[in-house]
Each structure stands twice: as C-alpha cells, then as structure tokens.
Amino acid sequence: MRRLLSSTFLLLCLPADLRAHTEETLLEELVVLGRRGHLAGEARSASEGVTGHMDLSIRPFLRPGDLLEAIPGMIVTQHSGSGKSNQMFLRGFNLDHGTDFSTTLDNMPVNMRSHGHGQGYTDINFLIPETVERMNFVKGPYHAELGDFSSAGGVNIQTFNTLTNQLSLSSGENGFQRVLAMGSLPLAGMQLSGAVEAHRYDGPWVDVEEDVKKLNGLIKLTGGSKLAPWHASVMHYDNEWNSADQVPGRAVRAGQISSLGSIDPTLGGNTRRSSLSYGYERTRGDHKMDWSAYVIDYEMNLWSNFTYLLDDPALGDQFKQVDDRTILGGSYHHHWNPSARASIQHRWGATLRHDDIDSVGLYRTQARQRTASIRQDIVDETSLGLYYESIWSFASQWRAVLGTRIDLYRFDVRADDPRNSGSDRDGMFSPKGSLIYRHSPTTEWYVSAGKGFHSNDARGVTQQADPVSGEAVDAVDPLVTSIGGELGVKTQRERSWNLAASLWYLELDSELLFVGDRGTTEASRPSERWGIELNNVWMINTMWSVEADIAWSDSRFSDGAVEGDNIPGALKTVLSATISAQYPSGWFGSLRLRYFDGASLVEDGSVEANSATLAHLALGWGGERYELRADVLNLLDSDDRDIEYFYASRLAGEPLEGVEDRHFHRFEPRQIRFTVTLNL
C-alpha cells in the first residue's frame, strides 16, 4: 500500500484531462487519494480542494478533530476534556464548536442545532480516522449545496466503501491505549466492511485523570452496479471522560496549581451517538442522481465550571448541560450534463432535516450532583433547503457558476417557563455565483460572491424571559445573514507544484448566538472580515513532498461602538507546514508544524493572546504484512497555550465581584505513541 502513495500523488498533480485518462488505466490499483488543491476545470472557487487518505494516513495527530487541520488555514484546539468537541478557528472566526462551518459525514450532518452546549456543536470524536477516504472542503458562502452553518465554509467527509483488512495496536505515555480492527469481505454479491476502535487515555493533567473510555464502531454494506451503486451504514460511538478545563493565570503564578492543574477536579462528561444511513446513486445517460437518508440518535451530559465561585460563592458555579435528541433527514442531488460538449450543466437538489430534541437542559451542580434547574426545554426544529446551480461555459476560456438557494425553518419550543415557549418560522433566499477565467490548462482565475447564514438556537428565537433573572428579554432573529466575496487563482507549475491564493471578504449583520453556558441569548454587533490565503503543495520528487499554508485575516466589529472594534478570539496569522516522505522500501515520515498569533481577547485590543507553536512528528516503516510507527506529539515540548480567554472569575478568598484574568488551556507535554499494524 505504501508504495502506491507516491505514484498516486503524482497522478493528482496532472492536469484534469490527462489525469482522467491515467485514472482509467490505474483504477484497479489506486485506492488512496492525496491532497488536491488544483482542480483546474472543476473548482467553482479558488479556496476549495480535496484532502485524501494518502495525506491523512501519515499525518500525526493527538485527537480525531486534528483531521480538520488538513483544511488549509484551519486551527483545531481543545479547552476541555478529550471527549468534548474541539474549538475551531478559520478565516478570522472563532468558530466556537462549529457555528459557522458546516461539517457532514457521508451526507449526514454533524453540526447540532439548538444544542445544549453551543449552536452548531460539531463533535467528530465518533470518526475513525483510518476509515476516511477523502475530505472535500470549500470556504466562503459561494456554494449552493451548502446552507446552515456555512458562512466560513464547509467540509464533507467520506468514508471508504472497502476497508483494508488489518489489526492495529497502539500504546503510549499518559495511559494511551488503542485497538483498531477493520476489514472487508464479499457477501452474496455485495461488500461488507467494518471497523471497531477501543480507546483509553488518562492524560498528563496533575489533578485530573481523564480516564477516557471510548468505543467506536462502523459497519458498511455496499452493492449495486457501476451505474447504480448503493451503500448502507451503521455507526455507534460511546465515550466518557473527566475534564481538565482552562485555568486562571493568577492561580498558576501564585503556585496554587500548576499549568497542568485544575480548580474543579469533578468536571467531565459522557456522550453517545448512533446512526443508520443509506445512499443510492444512479447514472442514466447524461443525468446523475444521488439520494440519501439517515437517522441519528444522540445524547450528551457535560459538566463545566469556568468562573468557580463568582455566581454562587457557597456552592460554586459548576453546571451541567444536557442534550438528548433524534435527527431524521435526507437529501437529493441531481447533476445534468446534456452532452459531453454542452455549454451549460445543471445541478439541483433538496435537503430535509428534523431535530426531535426530547431534552435540552441547563442545571446548577456541585461535584456533578444537581442543585438547581436553570432551564429545561423540548424542541422540534425542521428545515427544508432547495437549491439550483448552473455551470455555463459561455466561451472557450470562460465559465460562470450561477446558483441560488432557499431555506425554510420552523421552530417549536416547549419550555419549563411558559413565557419562553412558542413557535416561529423563517426563511432565507441566498444567491451565489462565480466567474472563472481559464488562462491556461494549469491556471484559472476566480471571482466568487454569495450570501450565507447560520441558524440561531430555537430557545433564543422564542424566549421572552431571562432564565436566571426572570427579566424580560427580546427574542432574536432565527437566521443570521452573511455576505462574502473572493478573488483568487489556482495554478500549477511543472506538474509538481500547486498554488492556490485568495483575497476574501465577509460581513455579518449580527453574530447572534444562544449561549448554552448561561441559558440565554447574546447578541454581538455587526462585523466584517477580510484576509489573504496562500496554499502550496510541492511534490519534490516521487518520495518527498511539502505543504505550506499561510492565512492572514483582519476581523472587526463594524458599528463603531466605544468599547472597541476587536472581535475576541479572532486569529490574525495562521501558518502551517508539513514535509512528508514515502520511500519505495517502505520507510515513511511526516513532520508538521503550525503557528497562530494575533487574537485579541477583549474588544478594545488591550489584551492579546500569546502566540503558539506546535510540532508533531511521525516515523515508520510499512511492508506487505506489517507496519511499525512512532508518533512524537508536541515534538518541541512547547508549553504554549492551546487556547486563551479573558474574563472574570472568583477563587476562594477573592472579592465577590471576581477578578478579570487570562484563562488558558496549555498544550499537552511531549509524548510518544507506538503503533503496530498487522495487514491480514
């Protein structure tokens, strides 16, 4: 398998027409994909691309969420335990846990609407990295097939239909243990594939043993013909953990705790996700149709404490967030290319989703024991999305992509406080488009623009009273609009170097969010962002490759308020580089370095987050039968900070109004993990 990787990468660096011919001759042999940033003749904007299994398989990572850092400019961090959704940053957004970035897996949504912890909550801990075939990513609101949570972009993660037969055992420092078994076999003219992962981890924290106990499973059945394939999948994920959350800097400076310590050692959570999905494709003449349907059963219990003794000096500020729901939905996509030489292609489709939330709640707790209820709700949320897109090649070197999308929403909330119960409806019309000039077979220029949105939490849409104080509050708009544009280029030199560059702009009417930590809605101000991105992939030779990505952005509130125009948590500079090697003898390695800087922590810019640099290294050898691998995580043993916040909290003995301070979660210290894989 390893010996195929270099030839695969070279294939992907070929021009689209030559690559298509070559793929036909190598189809039976090639089963992996590398990173494709070029996509000449295919891409609709300068900032879209594909990352495949070849890139992901040798990438060292600490947690499954790090897979998303294969998207150029994306930063994935963690401020809590290993079982919680990651915090994400892209294009000047502190995306929180996914509010403005759409994530799907095999056409199933991952973002959670009206979630107990945060709007758009995106937890991919249920994903087994070895089962990922490719990730198709886009940035900006220019793509008609994407609706909710897509202002900054989106990614569709696709799993393999056929899995390699293998058994993998991993062990490392801090109690890390992992077992993975996966494979495929023919079954009555079909293909049955499966993977199961068991994971234990204690973590490096001084006062808390994470005691992660995770179980993941995937069963996938595929069949049909080349013109009419289908697949059905069952997935199950179960995880429980303890958390070492962010800590106040003053407690570390005073020696009260170490930077790996905790103020409240009783935090943590448990979560479960099960899904059943089905997909069917059919090609008939010049029409290609794609149907999908899914049902997801989800549950989460999460205990957190960010302010310690500020709100309740007697019992403390620990709280529990609960989410228990079933999601049903499906989609239909149709691509019509009237003939091989047609000047216009057509794409249209529909998506339907219903969230049946049996319970979404917020409770006061002490040492995980409930002391009071802040709010508890039952929510039904339904959406229908319709889109159309035409690709018009109106001249030999020009094509235009013109699209539109209509989204309709219904919200229904039954709250424990009748004042916060109610129903509402809303809709959004979103035009989108790109103009593309093909300067040469390997260089294209793009101008893209579009309108996007994210939905707000249903509880904020219907609420009339603050759940803590009981005071009257205004309901918020159900859908929050964004408008963006982009100018960019994709080019290729000597069939070995790909460059994608873009200059982008995005504005939001208001960054309205339901704040799950407080059970209320917080309306921030209008904002605008702009930035520059440079993404490079260089295949030095058949064995060595280099990726280098640079992203810079400027993010500002645009209303001129006296408190300042800095958007807290918005990164300015993101740099990443990866050098990889794949030798025919079986040796391979990957060294990855990432850096981010420039985030203001308060609106007036008087407090900024520290810069952070992190490096990971993977080295290994793989043959036909065995693979041996070592991952050195945080290679430089950096004590930089995964994430920082600035807010008021209160420790024992401090004034009742608390103390404003930096709160941070540092990188985990250097650790080594060893993996032995047996190919069966």
N, C-alpha and C positions, 0 to 999 in steps of 0.2 A: 504493500500500500504506500509506504513512504516514498518508494522510487517513482511513483506516478505523480507526486506532488509538483516537482519542478516542471515537468512537461505540461501539466495542467495549467500552471501559472502562465507559461509562455503562450499556450493556446488562448488564454483570456486576454493577452496583450495584443493579439492580432486584430486587424480591422474587422468590422462586423461581417462583411461579405465573405472574406477569406476564412474567418473563424467558423461561420456556418458550414462551409464546405468541409473544413477539417473536422468539425464535430461529428459529421455524418460518418467519417471513416473511423473515428475513435470512440464512438458512442458506447460500444460494449465494454471498453476498457476503462474509460474515465468515469469515476463515481464520486469525485470530490470537486469542489469549486474553490477558487481563491477570491481575492478581493478584486472587484471590477468597478473602477471609478470612471472608465472611459465611456462606454455605452454609446459610441457615435452612431447616429441614426436611430437610436432607441429612446434616449433620455428626453424628458419633457422640461427639465430644468437643470441648471449647472450643478446643483448640490445633491443630486440623487445618485445612488450607487448600490452595489451588492457586495456583501461580505459572505464568503462561503466557508465550508468546512475546513479547507486547507489552511486558511488563516487562523481559524478558531482553534483547531486541534493542537497547535503548538504554542498557543498564547498562554502564558502563565497567568492565573487569576486566583484571588483569595476567596471569592464567593461567586455564585452564578450571575448576580447582577453585573459583574465586571464585563460580561459578554457585550453589554451595550456600549462599552467604551471602544468597540470596534467601529462604531459610528464616528467619523471624524468630528472632533470638537466636543464630543460628549464626555462629561465627567460624572462618575458614579461614586458616591461616598456612603458612609453609614454613620449615624449618630446614636445608634442604639444596638440591640442585640442582633445576632446573625439571622434570626428568623423573621425580622421585620423588613418591610420594603425599603429599598435603598432611596437615598436622596439623590436627585439628578440635576445637572446643570447643562444648559445648551443655549447658544445664541443670546446671551445676556439674560436668560431666565434662570431664577432659582425655581426649578420645576416642582419643588417640594417632592412629592412622591409620584408625580406624573400628570399634573393638572393640564399642561399644555403640550403634551407629547403623547400621541396615540400609539399604543402597542397592541398587536394582535399575534396570536399563535395559531397557525393553521386555520385562519379566518375566524377564530374565536377571540372576542375582546378580552384584554387583560385589565385595562383601566376599570375601576369600580366607581359608579356614580353614587352620590349620596352616601358615601362610605363613612363608617364610624370614626376613622382617623383622619381622613382628608379627601377632598374631591379629586377624582381621577386616580386614586390609590393604585399603584402598579407594583405588584409583587410577583417576581419571576423565580422565586426560590423553588417553585414546583417544576422548573425546567431542568432536564438532564442534559448538560452541555454536549455530550457525545452524540446525542440524537439530533442535533441541529444540522440541517443540510445547508441552509443559507439564511441570510437576513437581508431583505430588500428595504432600504431606507430612503426617505425623502425629507427635505427640510422646507419650511415655509408653507403657507396656506394656498398652494397653487395647484393642488391635485384633487380632481373632482370626486374621486372614490373615497376620500377621507373627510369625515365630518367632525364629530365631537373630539375635543382634546388635541387638535392638530395645528394650532397656531404656530408652534415651533417646528412641527414636522411629525413624522411617524415612522414606525418600522413594522414589517410583517415578518415574523419568524416562521420558518417552515422546517418541519422535521422530515427525516428520511422515511421513505416507504420501505426500504430494505436496510436492515442494520447488520453490521459486521458481527460475526459470532465471536464473542470474547468475554473473558473474565478478568476483571481489574481489581487489584488490591492496593490501597494507599494507606500510608501511615506517616505521622509527622509529630512535631512538637505541639505542646499545649493540648495533648489528648486528642489530636486529629486522627480519625479513622474513617475510611470509606471503602465500601464494597460496591462494585458495579458488575452486573451480569446482563448481557444483551445478545440478541441474535435474531435470525430469521430462518424460516423453513417453509417449503411448499406445502399447501394444504388444499387438496381437492381442486386443483386448477387455480388456486389463489395463493397469496403470500401472507404468512402470519409472522409478524415481528413483535418483539417485546423487549423491554428493559426494566430493570429494577435496581434502585440505588438505596443503600442504607448508609447513614452519615452520623458520626458522633464528633463532638468538639467541645472542649472546655474553655478555650480562650486564654489569653495572657493576663486577664484582669486580676488585680490584687484582692479585692473584697468580694468579688462575684465569680463563681464558676458558672460559665454559660450553660453547661450541661445540655447542649443541643442534641436532640434526638429527632432525626429527620428520616422519613421514608418516602420515596418517590416510585411510582410505577407507571408504565406505558405499555399498552397493547394496541397494535395497529394491524388491521386486516385490509389488504388491497386486492383488487381484482379488476375484471373487465378487459377491454381491448385497448389498443393504442389510440383509437379514435373515441373511445368511451370508457376511460378509467374511472374507478371509484375507490374510496377508502373510508373506513370506519375506525374510530379511535376511542379508547377508554383510558383515562388518566386518573391517578389518585395521588394526593400529596397530604402528608400529615407531619406536623412539626411542633415541637415545644422547646422553649428556651428561657433562660434568665438573661437579663439585660444589664450592661454597664453603660448607662446613658452619659450624655455630656456632663462635665463637671465645672464648677465655678473656679476661675483662675485664682481668686484670693485664697481659697481653701488649699490649693496646691502650693502657692507661695508661702503660706503660713506653716506648711508641713502637716496640716490636718489630715490630708490624704495625699497619695502620690498621683501622678498624671494618669496612672492606670487604676486609680481607685474609684470609689463610688460614695455618694452621700446617702442614697437609699438603696440598700442591697436586696430589696424584695421585689424588684421590678422584673418584668418579663412578659411572656405571652404564649399562646398556642393558636394554631390555625390549621384549617383543613380545607382542601379543595378537591372535588371530584367532578369529572366531566365526561360526557358522551357526545361525540361529534360524528358527522357524516358529510362527505363531499363527493360530488359527481361532476365530471366534465364530459362534454360531448362536442365533437367537431363534425360538422355536416357542411361539406362544400366550403364556402368562404365564411361560414359562421362558426364561432366557438362560444359555447355556453358553459357556465360554471355555477352549480348550485351548492349550497352548504347549509347545514342546520346543526344546532348544538343545544345542550342543556348543561348548566353548571350549578353545582351545589357548593356553597361556600360558607365558612364560619370562621370568626376571629374573636379572640379575647386578648386585650392588650392592657398592661398596667404601666403607667408612666408617672414621673414626678419631676417637673422642670424647675419649680420655684421653691420646693422644700417646705418652708414654714411661713410663707408670705400670706397666703389667703386664710389659712387655719393654723394659728400658732400652737394650738393644743393637739390636734390630731394629724396635722401635716397636710400637704397638698397632693398626695397621691390620688390618681384617678384611674378608672377602668373604662375602656371603650369596647363596645360590643357590636358585632355585625354578623347577622345570620340571614342569608338570602338564597334564592334560586333565580338563575338567569336563564331565559329562553330566548332564542333568536335564530336568525338565518340570513342568508344573502343570496342574491342572484346577480351575476355579471355576464354581459354579452358583448362579444367583440366581433364586429362585422367588417371584413376587408373585402369589398366587392370583387376585386380581381388582383392579381399579382402586380399590375401596373396602375391600379386605381389611384386617383389623386386624393380621395377622401376615405379615411377609415372612421368607423363609428364605434363608440363604447357607451354602454348604458347599463344601469343596474339599480338595485334596491337593497336596502338593509333594514331589518326589523329586529328590535330588541325590547324585551320586557324584563325589568328587575322587580321581583316579588320579594320585598325585604320584610321578613317576619319580625325582625327586631333590630333596631339600630339605637344604641343607648350610650349614655354617659353617666358615670356614677362616681361618687367620692368613696375612696377606700383607704384603709390603713393596713399595711402588710398583707395586701390582697384580700382583705375582708371588707365587704361593703358596709359603709357607714351612712350613706345618704344617696338619694337618686336626684340627679340634676335634670335629666330628661330621658324619656323613652318613647320611641315612635315606631309606627308601622307605615311603610312607604311602598307605594306602587308607582313605578315610573316607566313609561312606554315611549319609544321613539320610532319614527319611520323616516328613512332617508332615501331620496330618489336623485339620481344624477345622470347627466349625459355629457359626453365629451366627443368632439370630432378632431381628427388629425388631418389637416388639409395640406397636401404638398402642392402648392399653387405655382411653383417654379422649380427649376432643376436644382437650385441650391437653397430654396426657402420652404419652410413648412410652418404652419400655425396650429397651435393646440387651443381650442376654444371649448370651455366647459362651464357647466352650471350645476348647482346642487340645491335641493330643497329639503329641509329637515323640519319635522313636526314633532312636538313633545307634549306629553300630558303628565302632570304631577298630581299625586293624591297622597296626602299625609294625614294620618290619624295619630295625634299626639296625646300624651298624658295630660297636658294642659290644653283644654278645648280651644283656647284662644289661638293656639298655634296649629290647629287642624285646618284643612281646607284643600282645595283643588285649584289648578291653574293650567293654562295651555299657552304654548308659544310656538313660533315658527321662525325659520331663518332662510333667507334666499342668499346664495353665495356664488357669485360669478368668479370664474378663474380663467387664466389663459397664459400662453407663452408664444413668443415669436422666435424662431430658430433659423439661423443662417449657417449653412454648411460651407465653410471656407475651403475645405479640402476633405479628402476621405478620412483624415485623422483629426480635424479641428472643427469645432462647432461653437458658435456664439449664441447666447440665450438672453432673452428679456422676458421675465415672468412677473405676474401680478395676480393677486387674488384676495378673497375675503374668507376668513375663517372664524371659528368661535370655540368656546368651551361652555358647557352647561354648568349652572350653579347647583349647589346642593338643594334638593327638594325642600328640606326643612327651612332653609333661608327664604325660599320662594313663598312659603305660606305663613311664616311666623309673624306674630303681632306683638309678642311679649318676650323680653329677655328671660331665659330660663333660670338665671341666677337671681337677678334683682327684681324681676316681675315688672319692670318698667316697660312702657310702650316703645316699640321699635318699628322701623319701616321694613317691609318686605323688599327683597332685592329682585332685580331682573333675572328671569330664568336663564337667558342665554346672553353671553358676553362676546361682543364682536371684536375681531381683529382684522386689520388690513395691512398687507405687506407687498413688497416688490423686491426684485432681484435682477442684477445684471451679472452674467458670468460666462465662462469659457471652459471647455474641455478640449484638451489636446494630447497628442501622443507623439513621441519622438523615438525614432529608431526601433519601434515596436517593443521597447523595453521600459520607457518612462512615460507615465501618465500624470498629467497635471489637471486638477480642477480648481478653478478660482472663482470667487463670487464676492460681489458687493451687495449687501442686502439691507432692507429697511422694514420695520414692523411697528405698528402703533395699535394700542388697545384703548377702547373707550373708557374702561374701568376694570381693574383687576379684582373683580368681586369674587370673594371666596367665603364659603361656610367654614368656620374654624372649629374643627371637631374637638380640639383640646379644650375649648371653652363652651361648646354647645351653642354658639351664636354666630352671626354673620359679620364679617369685617369688610367694609368697602374701602379699597385703596383708591388712589387717584388715577386719572388718565396718564398714560405713559407712552414713550416712544423709544425704540431701539434701532441701532444700525451697527453694521460691522463688516469685517473683511475675513474671508476664509481662504486658505491655500492648502490643498490636499495633494500629496505627492506619493506615487508608488514607483519604485525603480527596481527593475529586475537586473541586477548587476551581471549575472550570468545564470547558467542553469541551476546553480546551487545557492546563490546568495541574493537576498532581496532586502530593500529598505523602504520603510514607510515613514513619512514625516508630515505632520499636520500642524498648521498654525491657525488659530482663531483669535480675533480681537473684536471686542464689541463695546459700545457705549450705550448705557441704559439710563434713562432719565424720566422722572415724572414731568409732565408737560403742562401743569396748571399754574406754575409759578408760586406755589404756597410758601409761606415764610419759613416753615420748618426745614426746607431744603428740597433738592430735586434728585438726590441719590436714591436708587432702589436698593434696599438692603438685600445682601446675598447675591447680587448680580456680578458674576465674574467678568473681568475685563480681558485677561490674557489666558489662553489655554494653549499649551504646547505639548505635543506627544511625538515620540519617535520609536520605531521598532526595527531592529535588524534581525533577520532570520536566515537560517541556513538549513538546507536539506541535501545531504550527500548521498550519492548512489549506494555507498557502502552501508547506509542505514543510520549514520550519525545525524542528529538534528539539534537545533537550538534556537532560542529566541530571547532577545534582551529588549525589554520595553521600559521606556522612561516617560513619565508625564509630569507636567508642571502647570500650576494655575496660580493666579495672582489678581489683585486689584479689586476685590469685593469690599464695598463699603458696608459697614454693619449698622449704620444709622443714617437717617435721611440727610443730615447736614454734612456728612462726609468727615466728621471729626474723629471717627473710629473706623479703622480699616482692618480687615482680616489679614493675617500673616500669609505669605506665600507658602506653597507646599510642593515638595518634590518627592516622587515615589518611583522606585525602580523594582522590577521583577525580572527574574532570570529562569529560563527552563533549558535543561540539557538532557539529552537522552540518546538511546540507540534502539532502533527497531528492525527486526528481521521478519521473516515469514511467519515465525512461530511465537516469538517473544518480543516484548518492548520493555525497556528499563528507562525510567525517567526520574529526574530530580527537579523540583521547583524551589527556588530560593525567593521567598516573598519578602518585600522590603529589603532588597539586597544591601542597601547602604545603611540599614538600621536607623532610618530617619525617625526623629520624634516630632516631625511636623504634624500639623493638625488636619484630620480628615474633614472637619467642618467646625465653624465658629459661629456663635451668636452673641449679641449684646442685649441684655435685658436685666430687669430687676429680679432678684431672688433674696431669700432670707434664710440664714443659718441660725442656729441656736445662739442666743445672746445678742443678736444684732437688732437694730431699730425696727419697729413694726412696719415702717414703710419699705424696708428692704434696702438692698444695695445694688446699684447698677454695675454690672461687671461682664467681662467676657466669659462665656461658657463654651467649652470645646470638647471634642472627642478626638483623641490623638490616633495616629497610625498604630496599628499593631506592630510590636517589635519584630525584628527579623526572625524568620522561622523557615525551616526546611521540611519539605514533604517529598516522600519517595513513593513511586508508583511502579508496580509490576503488572504487566498485562500479558495474558495468555490468549493468543488467537486460536480459536477452536476450529 
